[in-house]
Amino acid sequence: MSYVVATPDFLTSAAEDLAATRSAIEAADAVAAYWTTSLLAAAEDEVSTAVAALFRAYAEEYQAAANQTTQHQQRFI
């Protein structure tokens, strides 16, 4: 039979660890957001422009998903 141990010290430590993880992810995400959403075309042709637009759109979708994940994590903590 398994037992679950949940003491205030363990829960506090786990919450602090999650908060530290969240801070690290948010910092990395903020740096990556600029570089991925402001991607320039490699050349001035249609293909390069389309590929850059595709990557920018993907980056914007990722940022939206990351924001939702952050909100869920804040509620969890």
Legacy VTK file of the C-alpha trace (Angstrom):
# vtk DataFile Version 3.0
C-alpha trace
ASCII
DATASET POLYDATA
POINTS 77 float
0.000 0.000 0.000
1.323 3.442 -0.925
1.161 6.478 1.277
1.292 10.138 0.347
3.200 12.481 2.601
2.298 16.150 2.319
3.835 18.295 4.997
3.809 22.080 4.836
7.603 22.152 4.419
7.475 19.860 1.369
4.619 21.823 -0.196
6.346 25.154 0.387
9.571 23.835 -1.104
7.732 22.457 -4.141
5.927 25.776 -4.674
9.225 27.664 -4.487
10.797 25.283 -7.000
7.870 25.749 -9.387
8.087 29.526 -9.037
11.823 29.466 -9.779
11.224 27.273 -12.814
8.501 29.627 -14.015
10.826 32.631 -13.663
13.552 30.923 -15.669
11.141 29.928 -18.430
9.605 33.406 -18.584
13.047 35.014 -18.870
14.081 32.682 -21.691
10.720 33.139 -23.381
11.008 36.940 -23.272
14.405 36.814 -24.953
13.240 34.332 -27.572
10.044 36.274 -28.288
11.855 39.208 -29.815
14.209 37.161 -31.950
11.544 34.831 -33.277
8.736 37.314 -33.947
10.963 39.895 -35.654
12.608 37.496 -38.093
13.641 39.154 -41.339
13.653 37.538 -44.749
17.016 36.072 -45.777
16.755 37.659 -49.214
14.370 39.907 -51.087
12.602 37.188 -53.027
9.084 35.847 -52.567
10.169 32.517 -51.087
12.363 34.091 -48.400
9.592 36.526 -47.511
7.039 33.704 -47.270
9.338 31.547 -45.138
10.057 34.456 -42.760
6.315 35.149 -42.490
5.685 31.478 -41.746
8.271 31.463 -38.961
6.896 34.721 -37.519
3.380 33.275 -37.490
4.633 30.123 -35.787
6.482 32.226 -33.203
3.373 34.280 -32.485
1.320 31.088 -32.012
3.988 29.765 -29.670
3.946 32.989 -27.652
0.160 32.736 -27.291
0.430 29.110 -26.133
3.260 29.993 -23.744
1.154 32.771 -22.227
-1.721 30.343 -21.667
0.656 27.837 -20.097
2.032 30.512 -17.783
-1.484 31.443 -16.681
-2.315 27.802 -15.947
0.912 27.351 -14.023
0.264 30.462 -11.924
-3.165 29.100 -10.995
-1.600 25.732 -10.137
1.034 27.263 -7.876
LINES 1 78
77 0 1 2 3 4 5 6 7 8 9 10 11 12 13 14 15 16 17 18 19 20 21 22 23 24 25 26 27 28 29 30 31 32 33 34 35 36 37 38 39 40 41 42 43 44 45 46 47 48 49 50 51 52 53 54 55 56 57 58 59 60 61 62 63 64 65 66 67 68 69 70 71 72 73 74 75 76
